[in-house]
Amino acid sequence: MPAHVTQEDEKVASLSEYRIFETEQFQKDLRSIARSGQADVVSKLRRIVYPQLRLFPHFGPHIRKLRGYTPETWRYRIGAWRFFYEIDGEEKIVFLIAASHRGSAY
């Protein structure tokens, strides 16, 4: 642990982080992506994207809020793949709801 970060700071940070929840549909979509030979996309999602969504699910270079969706829906882009999610700000949960190739996503 760096000298400037205390254990109390880490506790506060972990309390402010969002939890990630994958719906059954999202898990099914990920299995389909992996079977199509794109396991690296799934790996990148879990290794790089999840930590970002835990801290800042509303902001980032590959994040966009979609217009006209109720409830509010967000999209994270990895190459040609789109990962859709909803945010419960009160409970601090990111619900990953679907994953799709760009050509069939919208």
N, C-alpha and C positions, 0 to 999 in steps of 0.2 A: 504494500500500500504506500503511495507517495506520502512524503512528510506533511504536505499541506492538506491532505484529506484525512479527517478523523473517522473513527468508527461511527460516531453519531452522524456525520455527514453522509456516510454510506447508507445508514438506516433511513434517513430522510429521503435520499435519492431513490432507494428501493420502494419506499412508500408512495412516491410520486410517479413511479413508472406505471405504464399501462400493462395489463395482462393481455396475452394473445390467446384467442379462442378460434380454433378451426372448425367450421361446420362440417357435417358429413359430406355435403356437396363439394366443399372445397377440398377435402381429403380425397374424394373420388377424382376430382380434376387433377390434383397433384399426381396421383397414381397414373393417370392417363398420360400426363406430360412425361413422367419418368419412363413409362413403357414406350413412348415414341422416340426414345433416344435422347431426351433432353434432361437427363438427371442432373446435369450441371446447373440448370436453371433452378431446380428444386433446392439444390445445395446452396446456391447463392441466396435464395430467398431466406432460408433458415439461418445462414451464417452472417449475412450482411443486412438484409432488409428487416428481419425481426428485431434486432437490437435498435434499429432506427425507429421502428414503429412503437417500440416500448417507451421511447423518450419523446418523440415528436411525430405523432401520427398525422398531424395536420399539415406539416411543412417539410419540403425536401425537393430536390431537383427532379425527381421522378414521380412526385405525388401531385395529383390533381383532383379537386372536388368536382364531381359530375353534376351537371345542371339538370333540373327537372326530375330528380329522384326523391321519393319519400319512402322510407326515412333517408336522410342525407347519406350519400354513398361516395366513397373515395376510391381512387384507382392508383395503384403503384405499377410502374412500367419497368420490365426487364426485357430489353430487346423487343422482340415481336410479341411478347407475352404480357397480358394484363391481369393484375390481381386486384379483385374488388373487395372492399371492406366497409363496414359501418363502425362508428365510434360511439361508445356509451361514455360520455365525459363524466357523468355522475359516479358510475361504478368503476371508471378507468379501465374499460375493456375494449380491445379492438377485436371485432368479429370478422374474420376472414370468411367471405361468403361464396366466392366463385373465382375461378381462374380460367382464362380463355386466350386463344391466339388472337392477335389483332384483327385478322380478317373476319372472325365470327363473334367478336366481343360485344359489339354495340347493336 
